[in-house]
Every structure is written in structure tokens, then in C-alpha cells.
Amino acid sequence: MQKKKNAATLLREGFRRLTWMVLVLFCLGVLGLAALFWGLRSTLWQNEAADWLPALALAGAALLLLGLLVGVAINQMGRQTQAVTLVSIDEELNRLRVASSRARALQQMASTISATLSFERVMDVALDVSSLVLVELGMPAQSLVGAVFLYEEGKLVPVAARRFAARDFEQEVSDRAGILAEAFKSAEPVSLDKPAQDPELRKFIAFHSCQSAVCVPLRAGFQIFGAMMVGTEFGVQFDQDHLEFFKAVADQSVIALQNAQLYQALRAEKQRLIEADEEARKELARSLHDGPTQSIAAIAMHINYVRSLMVRNPRQALDELTKVERLAKQTSKEIRSMLFALRPLVLESDGLAAAVEAAIEKIRETDKIKMRLVGGEYAELLDRQTQTVVFSIIEEALG
């Protein structure tokens, strides 16, 4: 499509044409005056050239008349150039106003993204910003019918919408047919007439009255999170500039969506660590109550019994001490087993390699034994449960 010339270009072309016309007019006037002067001179000083006077006078008059016509044409062209220039200036100012309005809307959207971690709120703002295109086309912003669909268990469900009925929020759509499939396949915005005839959008009452719609995929790289659908009850033709603006809004929305997902994942990980630590504490309390606590109580009873035997039966007292020693060793073994069964938090948060390094560092500090870990970079190949088992084996071996 040929680009429109701006006001400055039109003015330069107008002045260039005017300059050439003025030059032609000047030349024609000079030729006309020269013709008259030559005719008069021939009449006064050369009688034999008097026959040429009528022809020369007629030529001069014709040239002057032509110059007059050219002047009128220049004046008319100047008016037309001025009118076209004013129209071009108005169009340029309108484009600047539209660009300024879009820039402010995107800036406000970026501020909302930085101030909240709720992607529902950001998606609402994205639909509000998208309504600017309808305002530019001379339609009220309230005429926008739109929705943001995100994946949930393999299906696209609406998480934010405009003018949706209550039952519309209960619907879910597939990405295998219609405008959604086309937009996801091309990874670019796609416009559509009569969205009520789309095999997926016709499930929603809100789109039944729409005449035009645009589907914008929400993607980051090769990952697609969902789609933003913008429709209107008026039949309009969205040009490439409008589609680019919708795409910019979608890109901003994806950034907010990623931030929200990272924040939710961080909170989930934190909660998982807290629950794992609490479960480990409960398990330790149960194990201590059922095992070592009972054994230590038995050791205390045996020691009291040995004290009473020291005077009246020393040989039996020695036998009882042997039993106490055996019971103490067994208790110590149970406690070590419990400690080995406990998973340190570093294993939950940083993985197997970091947990083994922590165990090695503890041995360095307590027993002054020099050792180092080799092959820790392969620990990430194991899943969480396997890492826990391997850590227990390593810790047992180190102990």
C-alpha cells in the first residue's frame, strides 16, 4: 500500500511547481514585450518590416494571454495545494493523537503490571486498553465484547471478559478448530467476520451479536498461554496497524502472566518446604516417643537395679551392666537411623548436591576430615524421591 505523503512533502512539491510556473510566466511576458518592442522598432526605423507588425503584435498578445492563463492556473493550484496541505496536517495530527493515546494506555498497563501480581487484574486492563481501537474507529468503548482465555487442564477457559453472560463463564473451548486454531498455528493476530459462525466461539452468547472479531495469541517464544479475543457489534475492518497494537497489548499481558505464575510457583514451593519441615518434625517426635524415649527409660531403670546389686551381688551387677551397654548401643543406632531418615531442608530447596556438600562441611568442622564431592553436577538427573534415598545412603556411609 502506497504511503501517504506528509504535509512537508506536499508543500515542497507545491512550491516547486509554483516556481516553475512563475518562471514560465516571466519568460512568456518577456517574449511578449520583446515581440511588441521589435514590432514598434521595425515600424519606426524600417518601413519594409511594417508588414510583420500585426503578426508580431498578435504573437505578443497571445503570449501575454497565455501568461495570464498560467497565472490563474498557478493561483488555482496554490489553493488546491493549500487545501491538500491542511488535510494532510489534520491527518498527521490525528495520527499523532492516536499514537500518544496508545502510548499512555500501554504505559498505564505497564504500571498496573508492576503494581500487582494478579493476572486477572492485568487481563481486565488489557481488555480496557484494547477498546481504544474501537474509539479510534468511531465506536463507543462500551461496544467491546472480549475475553481472555487461558489453558486449564488442556482446555481454554475465560478468566476475564467483557459483556459475558453468566453461562459464558462456564464454557470451555478447544484450540483445534476455528479462529483459535488459526491464530495458534500462525502465532499472529487473526481477524474474523461473523464470529457467531465460528465452531468454538458460537458457544458463547456474547459473540452471537458480534460482526467482527480479532483473536490474538498470548505467547512467549514458543510457549502459548492462551488467547485474547476482541469483538464488536459493528462491522469493521481491522488494518495491520490495529493488529500490531493488539499484539503489543498481548505481549504486555504475557509478561504479567509470567510474573504471576512465577510468584504463585514461589509461594507453592515455600508452602511445600514448610509442610515438609512440619511433617519431618512430627515424624521425629513420633519416632523419638516410640523408640529412644522408651529405651532411655529402660536404661535408667537398669542403672538403678545395677546400683542395688553392687553390694549384694557384684557378679550379677556386671551382667546387668552388659545388658545396659547393649541397650545403649541399640538406642544410639536407632537415633542415628532417625537422623538419617530426616531430610534436611537444603535437600528440598537446593537438591542432592547441595545437601551432600552440607553434610561434608559438617564433618570437616567436627572431625577435621578432608574430603570433597565429585560428580555433584549429575544429581539433577534424579527425581526428588530418588535424591532422598541417595542422600540417606551417602549420609549413612559418611557416619
C-alpha positions in Angstrom: 0.0 0.0 0.0 1.4 3.4 -1.1 2.4 5.6 1.9 0.6 8.9 2.2 2.8 12.0 1.7 3.1 14.2 4.7 2.5 18.0 4.8 6.1 19.0 4.4 6.4 16.9 1.2 3.2 18.4 -0.3 4.4 21.9 0.5 7.8 21.3 -1.2 6.1 19.9 -4.3 3.7 22.8 -4.4 6.4 25.4 -4.2 8.5 23.6 -6.8 5.6 23.7 -9.2 4.8 27.3 -8.4 8.5 28.3 -9.0 8.4 26.7 -12.5 5.1 28.3 -13.4 6.4 31.7 -12.3 9.5 31.2 -14.3 7.4 30.3 -17.4 5.2 33.3 -16.9 8.2 35.6 -16.6 9.7 34.1 -19.8 6.4 34.4 -21.7 6.0 38.0 -20.5 9.5 38.9 -21.6 8.9 37.3 -25.0 5.7 39.2 -25.4 7.3 42.5 -24.6 10.2 41.8 -26.8 7.9 41.0 -29.7 6.0 44.3 -29.3 9.2 46.2 -28.9 10.6 44.6 -32.0 7.5 45.4 -33.9 7.5 49.1 -33.0 11.2 49.4 -33.8 10.7 47.9 -37.2 7.8 50.3 -37.9 9.8 53.4 -36.9 13.1 52.7 -38.4 12.5 50.0 -41.1 9.4 50.6 -43.2 10.0 47.4 -45.0 9.4 45.4 -41.8 6.0 47.0 -41.2 4.2 44.0 -42.7 5.4 41.9 -39.8 3.9 44.2 -37.1 0.5 42.6 -37.0 1.9 39.2 -36.7 4.4 40.2 -34.0 1.7 42.1 -32.1 -0.6 39.1 -32.3 2.2 36.9 -31.1 2.9 39.2 -28.2 -0.8 39.4 -27.2 -1.1 35.7 -27.4 1.9 35.2 -25.2 0.6 37.7 -22.6 -2.8 36.0 -22.7 -1.1 32.6 -22.2 0.9 34.1 -19.3 -2.3 35.4 -17.7 -3.9 31.9 -18.0 -0.8 30.4 -16.4 -1.0 32.9 -13.6 -4.7 31.9 -13.0 -3.7 28.3 -13.1 -0.9 28.9 -10.5 -3.4 30.6 -8.3 -5.8 27.7 -8.5 -3.0 25.2 -7.9 -1.9 27.2 -4.9 -5.4 27.0 -3.4 -5.6 23.2 -4.1 -2.1 22.7 -2.6 -3.1 24.7 0.5 -6.3 22.6 0.9 -4.4 19.3 0.5 -1.8 20.5 2.9 -4.3 21.4 5.5 -6.0 18.0 5.1 -2.6 16.3 5.4 -1.7 18.3 8.5 -5.0 17.3 10.1 -4.4 13.6 9.3 -0.8 13.9 10.7 -2.1 15.5 13.9 -4.8 12.8 14.2 -2.1 10.1 13.8 0.0 11.8 16.5 -3.0 11.9 18.8 -3.7 8.3 18.3 -0.1 7.3 18.9 0.0 9.4 22.0 -3.2 7.9 23.4 -1.9 4.4 22.7 1.4 5.1 24.4 -0.3 6.4 27.5 -2.6 3.4 27.6 0.4 1.0 27.3 2.3 3.0 30.0 -0.7 2.7 32.4 -0.8 -1.0 31.6 2.9 -1.4 32.4 2.3 0.5 35.7 -0.5 -1.9 36.6 1.8 -4.9 35.8 4.4 -3.6 38.1 1.9 -2.9 40.9 0.1 -6.2 41.0 0.8 -9.9 40.7 -2.8 -10.8 39.9 -3.0 -11.8 36.3 -6.9 -11.4 36.4 -6.5 -7.7 37.1 -3.9 -7.4 34.3 -6.2 -9.1 31.8 -9.0 -6.7 32.7 -6.7 -3.8 32.0 -5.7 -5.5 28.7 -9.3 -5.5 27.5 -9.8 -1.9 28.6 -6.7 -0.9 26.6 -7.9 -2.8 23.5 -11.1 -0.8 23.5 -9.0 2.2 22.3 -9.1 0.7 18.8 -12.9 0.9 18.7 -12.8 4.5 19.9 -10.4 5.3 17.1 -12.8 3.8 14.6 -15.6 6.0 15.9 -17.4 3.4 18.1 -18.0 3.6 21.9 -15.6 1.7 24.1 -18.6 0.0 25.8 -19.3 -1.8 22.5 -16.3 -4.1 23.0 -17.1 -7.8 23.5 -14.0 -9.6 24.6 -12.4 -12.3 26.7 -9.1 -13.7 27.7 -8.8 -17.5 27.6 -6.1 -19.3 29.4 -5.2 -23.0 29.5 -6.6 -25.1 32.4 -6.1 -28.8 32.2 -5.7 -28.7 28.5 -8.9 -26.6 27.9 -9.2 -22.9 27.2 -11.4 -21.2 29.8 -12.3 -17.5 30.2 -10.5 -15.7 33.1 -11.5 -12.2 32.2 -14.3 -10.9 29.9 -16.4 -8.0 28.8 -20.2 -8.3 28.4 -20.2 -12.1 29.0 -23.3 -13.8 30.3 -23.1 -15.9 33.5 -23.3 -19.2 31.5 -20.5 -18.0 29.2 -18.0 -18.3 32.1 -18.9 -21.9 32.4 -18.0 -22.7 28.8 -14.6 -24.0 27.6 -13.2 -24.1 24.1 -10.7 -26.1 22.2 -7.7 -24.9 20.1 -8.3 -27.5 17.3 -10.8 -25.6 15.2 -11.8 -22.1 14.1 -10.1 -18.8 14.6 -8.3 -20.1 17.7 -6.6 -22.9 15.8 -5.6 -20.5 13.0 -4.2 -17.9 15.4 -2.2 -20.5 17.4 -0.9 -22.1 14.2 0.4 -18.7 12.8 1.2 -17.3 16.2 -0.1 -13.9 14.9 -3.4 -12.0 15.4 -6.2 -13.1 13.1 -9.4 -11.2 12.2 -12.7 -12.7 11.6 -16.2 -11.7 10.3 -19.3 -13.2 11.8 -17.7 -14.8 14.9 -21.1 -16.4 15.7 -20.4 -18.8 12.9 -17.0 -19.9 14.4 -17.2 -23.6 15.6 -15.8 -22.6 19.0 -16.9 -19.0 19.6 -20.5 -19.8 18.9 -20.7 -21.5 22.3 -20.6 -18.0 23.9 -23.8 -15.9 23.8 -21.8 -12.7 23.9 -20.3 -13.3 20.5 -23.7 -14.0 18.8 -24.3 -10.3 18.1 -20.7 -9.5 17.0 -20.0 -8.7 13.4 -16.2 -8.5 13.6 -13.6 -10.1 15.9 -9.8 -10.4 16.4 -8.0 -13.3 18.0 -4.6 -12.5 19.5 -2.5 -15.4 20.8 -0.8 -14.9 24.2 2.6 -16.3 23.7 6.2 -16.0 24.9 8.7 -17.6 22.4 7.3 -21.0 21.5 5.1 -21.2 24.6 1.4 -20.3 24.2 -0.5 -19.4 27.3 -3.9 -18.7 25.8 -5.6 -16.1 23.6 -7.3 -12.7 23.8 -10.5 -12.3 21.8 -11.8 -8.8 20.9 -15.1 -8.4 19.1 -17.6 -5.6 18.3 -21.2 -5.5 17.2 -20.3 -3.2 14.3 -18.8 -4.5 11.0 -15.3 -3.0 10.8 -12.1 -3.9 9.0 -9.1 -4.1 11.3 -6.0 -3.0 9.5 -2.4 -4.0 10.2 -1.8 -1.1 12.5 -4.7 -2.2 14.7 -3.4 -5.8 14.7 0.0 -4.6 15.8 -1.5 -2.7 18.7 -3.5 -5.7 19.8 -0.2 -7.7 19.6 1.6 -5.1 21.8 -1.2 -5.4 24.4 -0.9 -9.2 24.3 2.9 -9.1 24.8 2.5 -6.9 27.9 -0.2 -9.3 29.2 2.1 -12.3 28.8 4.8 -10.5 30.9 2.3 -10.1 33.7 1.1 -13.6 33.3 4.6 -15.0 33.6 5.3 -12.8 36.7 2.1 -14.1 38.3 2.9 -17.7 37.6 6.5 -17.3 38.9 5.1 -15.7 42.1 2.5 -18.5 42.5 5.2 -21.1 41.9 7.4 -19.5 44.6 4.6 -19.4 47.1 3.7 -23.1 46.3 7.4 -24.0 46.8 7.6 -22.1 50.1 4.4 -23.8 51.3 5.8 -27.2 50.3 9.0 -26.6 52.2 7.0 -25.6 55.3 4.8 -28.7 55.1 7.9 -30.9 54.6 9.6 -29.4 57.6 6.5 -29.8 59.7 6.0 -33.4 58.6 9.6 -34.1 59.5 9.2 -32.7 62.9 6.0 -34.7 63.5 7.7 -37.9 62.3 10.7 -37.2 64.5 8.5 -36.7 67.6 6.6 -39.9 66.9 9.8 -41.9 66.4 11.5 -40.5 69.5 8.5 -41.2 71.6 8.1 -44.8 70.3 11.8 -45.7 70.2 14.7 -43.9 72.0 12.5 -42.4 74.7 11.4 -45.9 75.8 14.9 -47.2 75.6 16.4 -44.4 77.7 13.7 -45.0 80.3 14.7 -48.7 80.3 18.4 -47.8 80.7 17.6 -45.6 83.7 15.7 -48.5 85.3 18.6 -50.9 84.7 21.1 -48.5 86.2 19.0 -48.2 89.4 18.8 -52.0 89.5 22.6 -52.3 89.0 23.2 -49.9 91.9 21.2 -52.1 94.2 23.2 -55.2 93.1 26.6 -53.6 93.5 26.7 -54.5 97.2 24.9 -57.8 97.5 25.7 -59.5 94.1 28.6 -57.8 92.2 28.7 -60.6 89.5 25.1 -60.2 88.6 25.7 -56.4 88.6 28.3 -56.9 85.9 25.9 -58.9 83.8 23.3 -56.2 84.1 25.8 -53.6 83.0 26.5 -55.6 79.9 22.7 -55.5 79.2 22.7 -51.8 79.8 25.6 -51.3 77.4 23.9 -53.4 74.7 20.7 -51.4 75.2 22.5 -48.1 75.0 24.2 -49.1 71.7 20.9 -50.2 70.3 19.3 -46.8 71.3 22.2 -44.9 69.7 21.7 -46.9 66.5 18.0 -46.1 66.5 18.7 -42.4 66.9 21.2 -42.4 64.1 18.7 -44.2 61.9 16.1 -41.5 62.7 18.6 -38.8 61.8 19.4 -40.5 58.5 15.7 -40.7 57.7 15.2 -37.0 58.2 15.6 -34.9 55.0 17.4 -31.6 55.5 15.7 -28.5 54.1 18.7 -27.9 51.8 17.8 -31.1 50.0 14.3 -29.8 49.5 15.4 -26.4 48.3 18.7 -26.8 46.6 18.9 -30.5 45.7 21.1 -33.5 46.3 24.5 -32.0 45.5 24.0 -29.1 48.0 22.8 -31.5 50.7 25.8 -33.7 50.4 28.1 -30.6 50.4 26.4 -29.5 53.6 27.0 -33.0 55.2 30.6 -33.0 54.1 31.1 -29.5 55.5 29.7 -30.6 58.9 32.2 -33.5 59.0 35.0 -31.1 58.1 34.1 -28.9 61.0 33.6 -31.6 63.6 36.1 -34.4 62.7 38.7 -32.4 60.7 38.5 -34.9 57.9 39.4 -33.5 54.4 37.0 -34.7 51.7 35.4 -33.3 48.6 32.4 -34.1 46.4 32.9 -35.4 42.8 30.1 -35.7 40.3 27.6 -33.5 42.0 26.5 -32.0 38.7 24.7 -35.2 37.8 22.5 -35.1 40.8 19.8 -33.2 38.9 19.2 -36.2 36.7 17.4 -37.9 39.6 13.9 -37.1 40.8 13.1 -35.9 44.3 12.4 -39.3 45.9 15.5 -40.9 44.4 17.6 -38.0 45.7 16.3 -38.5 49.2 17.2 -42.2 49.1 20.7 -41.5 47.7 21.3 -38.8 50.4 20.3 -41.3 53.1 22.8 -43.8 51.8 25.6 -41.2 51.5 24.9 -39.9 55.0 24.9 -43.4 56.4 28.3 -44.1 54.7 29.8 -40.9 56.0 28.6 -41.6 59.5 
